Amino acid sequence: MFSRKKETEEAHTSEPVAIQLPKGRTPGKGTPTPKRKDVEAARRTPIVADRRKMSREEKKAYNAQRRAKADEAWQKQQIAMKTGDERNMPAIHAGPVRRFARDYLDARFNLGVAFMPLVLVLLLSMVVQGRNIVGPTVFMYGIITVYVFFLIMILDSWWGVRNAKILIEHKFGEGKVPRQFTWQMISRTLYLPRWRMPRPMTKFGQFPEGATPADLREARKERRARKRANKAAK
């Protein structure tokens, strides 16, 4: 029984298999037909290349191909961040929720746009103090004023991002705020609009649908009512 089964398996594995060639092409004269075991072994070849079995030239070609693909993907992402193309947007910026928050913050007046000019003023004041152009008392009051305004900017940015979260819950539902959302949006408000990436798709005062001041008031009312309902349920 066992010898007959073994002979059957050997005959099955050694059975010639026709080569599948592109349409319009026939195998050359005298070309040997591959065996079934050879075809199955070729099909089991891994998709990802094993670099340990590559020659030096093959590794160079493989690395060059990977760099070319990475550069192409990076170029597509940069173009997407300038044009607003969601298909090629980096994952950290993609999605309707982040797009909605960006449009809302770009349309809102943010004190954070004065952050970069304020840094320049601070550096300039240090240079002026180093040359003894102004007295130490004036310099001290100037530094205090700069830091107070800086704190107000941060609070204003935090307030804007908080309003964006309220609007997101009102428009998209609870639990839709993505991770790392708060700091990502706060840092966006600290740049001038022309320096922001992804580029603003709305102008100042042009709030997206569901993010107008009336929508914000309605969202706050809904949030307060939801909190009262949760407290009553407890």
C-alpha positions in Angstrom: 0.0 0.0 0.0 2.7 2.5 1.0 4.9 1.9 -2.1 1.9 2.4 -4.4 1.0 5.7 -2.6 4.6 6.9 -2.9 4.7 6.1 -6.6 1.4 8.0 -7.0 2.8 11.1 -5.3 6.0 11.0 -7.3 4.1 10.8 -10.5 1.9 13.7 -9.4 4.8 16.0 -8.5 6.7 15.1 -11.7 3.7 15.7 -14.0 4.6 18.3 -16.6 2.7 21.6 -16.3 2.0 23.9 -19.2 3.6 27.3 -19.0 1.2 30.3 -18.9 2.6 32.8 -21.4 1.2 36.2 -22.4 -1.4 36.2 -25.1 0.1 35.8 -28.5 3.3 34.1 -27.4 4.2 30.5 -27.7 7.1 28.6 -26.0 10.3 28.3 -28.1 11.1 25.1 -29.9 12.9 22.7 -27.6 11.9 24.6 -24.5 11.5 22.0 -21.6 8.1 22.0 -19.9 8.6 22.7 -16.1 7.5 20.1 -13.6 4.7 20.8 -11.2 6.9 20.9 -8.1 9.1 23.6 -9.8 6.0 25.7 -10.5 4.7 25.4 -7.0 8.1 26.3 -5.6 8.2 29.4 -7.7 4.7 30.4 -6.5 5.9 30.1 -2.9 8.7 32.7 -3.5 8.2 35.5 -0.9 6.9 38.9 -2.1 9.4 40.8 0.1 12.9 40.3 -1.0 15.4 38.7 1.4 18.3 41.2 1.5 20.6 38.6 3.1 20.6 36.6 -0.2 21.2 39.7 -2.4 24.5 40.6 -4.0 26.0 44.1 -3.4 24.6 45.4 -6.7 21.2 44.0 -6.0 21.2 45.7 -2.6 22.1 49.0 -4.1 19.3 48.7 -6.7 16.9 47.7 -4.0 17.8 50.6 -1.7 17.6 53.1 -4.6 14.1 51.8 -5.5 13.0 52.2 -1.9 14.4 55.8 -1.7 12.7 56.6 -5.0 9.3 55.4 -3.7 9.8 57.3 -0.4 10.7 60.5 -2.2 7.7 60.1 -4.5 5.4 59.6 -1.5 6.9 62.6 0.3 6.4 64.8 -2.7 2.7 63.7 -2.9 2.2 64.5 0.7 3.8 68.0 0.4 1.6 68.7 -2.6 -1.5 67.4 -0.7 -0.7 69.7 2.3 -0.6 72.7 -0.1 -3.7 71.8 -2.1 -5.8 70.1 0.6 -5.9 66.8 -1.2 -7.1 64.3 1.5 -6.1 61.2 -0.5 -2.4 61.9 -0.1 -2.4 63.8 3.2 -0.1 62.5 6.0 -2.0 60.4 8.5 -1.4 63.0 11.3 -3.3 65.6 9.3 -5.8 63.5 7.4 -9.5 63.0 8.1 -12.6 65.2 8.1 -12.3 66.0 11.9 -8.9 67.5 11.6 -9.9 69.3 8.4 -12.9 70.8 10.1 -10.9 71.9 13.1 -8.2 73.5 10.9 -10.9 75.4 8.9 -12.5 76.7 12.1 -9.2 77.9 13.7 -8.0 79.4 10.4 -11.3 81.4 10.1 -11.1 82.5 13.8 -9.1 85.5 15.1 -6.2 84.1 17.1 -3.8 86.1 19.2 -1.3 83.4 18.6 -0.4 84.9 15.2 1.6 87.5 17.2 3.9 84.8 18.6 6.6 85.0 16.0 6.8 88.8 16.0 6.8 88.7 19.8 9.8 86.4 19.8 11.6 88.9 17.5 10.8 91.7 19.8 12.1 89.7 22.8 15.4 89.0 21.0 15.7 92.6 19.9 15.1 93.8 23.5 18.0 91.5 24.7 20.3 93.1 22.1 19.2 96.6 23.2 19.8 95.8 26.9 23.2 94.3 26.1 24.3 97.7 24.6 22.8 99.7 27.5 20.5 101.7 25.3 17.7 101.5 27.8 17.7 101.4 31.6 17.3 98.2 33.5 13.9 99.3 34.9 12.4 99.9 31.4 13.9 96.6 30.2 12.4 94.7 33.1 8.9 96.1 32.6 9.2 95.4 28.9 10.1 91.7 29.6 7.2 91.4 32.0 4.8 92.8 29.4 6.1 90.3 26.8 5.6 87.4 29.1 2.1 88.4 30.1 1.1 88.8 26.5 2.6 85.4 25.7 0.5 83.8 28.5 -2.6 85.5 27.1 -1.8 84.1 23.6 -1.5 80.6 25.0 -4.8 80.9 26.8 -6.5 82.3 23.7 -5.2 79.4 21.6 -6.3 76.8 24.2 -9.8 78.4 24.3 -10.0 78.2 20.5 -9.0 74.6 20.5 -11.5 73.9 23.3 -14.3 75.5 21.2 -13.2 73.3 18.2 -13.6 70.2 20.4 -17.1 71.3 21.4 -18.0 71.8 17.7 -16.6 68.4 16.8 -18.7 66.7 19.4 -21.7 68.6 18.2 -21.1 67.8 14.5 -19.5 64.4 14.5 -20.5 62.9 17.9 -18.7 62.1 21.1 -15.4 60.4 21.1 -14.4 61.7 17.7 -11.5 63.9 18.7 -8.3 62.2 17.5 -5.2 61.7 19.6 -2.6 64.5 19.9 -5.3 66.9 18.7 -4.9 69.6 21.3 -1.2 70.4 21.0 -1.3 70.0 17.2 -4.0 72.6 16.9 -2.5 74.9 19.5 0.8 74.9 17.7 -1.1 75.7 14.5 -2.5 78.9 15.9 1.0 80.1 16.9 2.0 80.5 13.2 1.1 83.1 10.7 -1.5 81.8 8.2 1.0 81.8 5.4 3.4 79.6 7.4 0.8 77.0 8.4 0.9 73.5 7.1 -1.4 72.1 5.8 -2.2 75.4 4.1 -5.4 77.2 5.2 -8.3 76.4 2.9 -10.5 79.1 4.3 -10.1 82.8 4.8 -10.5 84.8 7.9 -14.2 84.9 9.0 -15.3 82.2 6.6 -16.3 79.5 9.0 -17.0 76.0 7.7 -20.5 74.5 7.9 -21.3 73.7 11.5 -18.7 76.0 13.0 -20.4 79.5 12.9 -20.8 81.4 16.2 -24.5 80.4 16.2 -23.4 76.7 15.9 -21.0 77.2 18.8 -23.7 78.6 21.0 -25.9 75.7 20.2 -23.1 73.2 20.7 -22.4 74.7 24.2 -26.1 74.4 25.1 -26.2 70.8 24.0 -23.0 70.0 26.0 -24.4 71.6 29.2 -27.6 69.6 28.7 -25.7 66.4 28.2 -23.7 67.0 31.4 -26.8 67.7 33.4 -28.4 64.5 32.1 -25.2 62.5 33.0 -25.3 63.9 36.5 -29.0 63.1 36.9 -28.4 59.6 35.8 -25.7 59.1 38.4 
